[in-house]
C-alpha cells in the first residue's frame, strides 16, 4: 500500500513531525506551502487583523498553494498533518483537500498542537467533507512513532 504524507507547517514543528513519520514509514512526503509565505506578523494569532486571524474567521478562505499538488492516483492512503489553529485545520488544508482527488482513499489526520486536542479538528473535516473517508490519527509529539499508520 503506497502512502503519502502531506503536511502544512507554519513554524517547522509539524514539518519535523512529518519528516520523522516519513523516516519511520517510508511514505512519500509533500509539504503544503502557501503561495504567499507567512511572516511572523501574519502568524500573530493575538492580532485580530493578522493574516491567520482573518483567514480563520472566514470559513470560505482558501489560501493558494505554491507549486504543483501531487497526483494522488497511486496512493491508497493520504496522511494530512497540520498545526491546530482555533481548534481546527488551517484553511490552507481545505485548499489541499479540495484540489486533491481523495475519494476512495483512506485519509488519516495527524496534527501538532500546544494545547488543543485532535478530535474536534477531525470532526470538523469529516463534517465539511462527508464523502471522504477521514479518520483520526494522532496528535504527534516528539519522538514520533509509526503507530498512526
C-alpha positions in Angstrom: 0.0 0.0 0.0 1.5 3.3 -1.1 1.1 6.2 1.3 1.6 10.0 1.1 2.2 12.3 4.0 1.0 15.8 3.1 1.7 18.4 5.8 1.3 22.1 6.4 3.8 23.7 8.8 3.9 27.3 9.7 6.8 27.2 12.3 8.5 24.0 11.4 7.0 21.8 14.3 4.6 19.9 12.0 7.3 19.6 9.3 9.6 18.0 11.9 6.9 15.5 12.9 6.1 14.7 9.3 9.7 14.1 8.4 10.1 11.8 11.5 7.0 9.9 10.3 8.4 9.7 6.8 11.6 8.2 8.1 9.7 5.6 10.1 7.3 4.6 7.4 8.9 5.1 4.0 5.9 7.1 2.9 6.2 9.8 0.3 6.3 13.4 1.7 4.7 16.6 0.4 4.9 20.0 2.0 1.8 22.1 1.6 3.3 25.5 1.2 1.4 28.8 0.8 1.9 30.7 -2.4 2.5 33.8 -0.2 4.7 32.7 2.7 3.5 33.6 6.2 5.5 36.2 8.1 5.8 36.4 11.8 3.3 39.2 11.8 0.9 37.1 9.7 1.1 34.3 12.3 0.3 36.6 15.3 -2.9 34.9 16.4 -3.4 37.6 19.1 -3.8 40.3 16.5 -7.4 40.2 15.1 -6.1 41.8 11.9 -3.3 39.4 11.2 -3.4 37.2 8.2 -4.2 34.0 10.0 -6.8 35.6 12.2 -8.6 36.9 9.1 -8.3 33.5 7.3 -9.5 31.5 10.2 -12.6 33.8 10.9 -13.6 33.4 7.2 -14.7 29.8 6.7 -14.6 30.3 2.9 -11.0 31.4 2.9 -8.8 29.1 0.7 -5.2 30.3 0.7 -3.4 29.5 -2.6 -0.8 26.7 -2.5 2.6 27.2 -4.1 3.7 24.8 -6.9 2.1 21.6 -8.0 -0.1 19.5 -5.9 0.8 15.8 -6.1 -1.2 13.3 -8.2 -2.7 11.0 -5.6 -3.9 8.3 -8.0 -1.1 5.9 -7.0 -1.8 6.3 -3.2 -4.1 4.1 -1.1 -3.8 6.3 1.9 -3.1 10.0 2.4 -2.0 11.3 5.8 -2.6 15.0 6.3 -0.8 16.9 9.0 -1.1 20.4 10.3 -0.8 22.6 13.4 -4.2 23.0 15.0 -5.4 26.7 14.7 -8.6 27.8 16.5 -9.4 24.1 17.2 -9.4 23.2 13.5 -7.2 22.7 10.5 -5.7 25.9 8.9 -7.7 27.0 5.8 -4.8 26.0 3.5 -5.5 22.4 4.4 -9.0 22.9 3.0 -7.4 24.2 -0.2 -5.3 21.0 -0.4 -8.3 18.7 0.3 -10.4 20.5 -2.3 -7.7 20.4 -5.0 -6.7 16.8 -4.5 -8.5 13.6 -5.5 -9.1 11.8 -2.2 -12.3 9.9 -3.0 -11.9 6.2 -2.3 -8.7 6.7 -0.3 -8.2 6.5 3.4 -7.4 10.0 4.7 -5.7 10.0 8.2 -5.4 13.2 10.0 -2.5 14.0 12.3 -1.6 17.3 14.0 0.6 19.2 16.3 -0.7 21.5 19.0 0.4 23.4 22.0 -2.9 22.7 23.8 -5.8 21.7 21.5 -6.9 18.1 21.0 -7.3 16.3 17.7 -10.9 15.2 17.9 -12.6 18.4 17.1 -10.4 19.2 14.1 -11.1 15.7 12.7 -14.9 16.0 13.3 -14.8 19.4 11.6 -13.1 18.0 8.5 -15.5 15.0 8.4 -18.5 17.4 8.5 -17.0 19.5 5.7 -16.1 16.5 3.5 -18.7 13.8 4.2 -17.9 11.9 1.0 -14.3 11.3 2.2 -13.1 8.5 4.5 -11.4 10.8 7.0 -10.0 9.1 10.1 -8.3 10.4 13.2 -4.6 9.6 13.5 -2.8 11.1 16.5 -1.6 14.3 17.9 2.1 14.0 17.3 4.8 14.9 19.7 8.5 14.1 19.6 9.6 11.4 19.3 7.1 10.4 16.6 6.1 6.7 16.4 4.6 5.0 13.4 1.5 3.7 15.2 -0.8 6.2 13.5 -0.3 4.3 10.2 
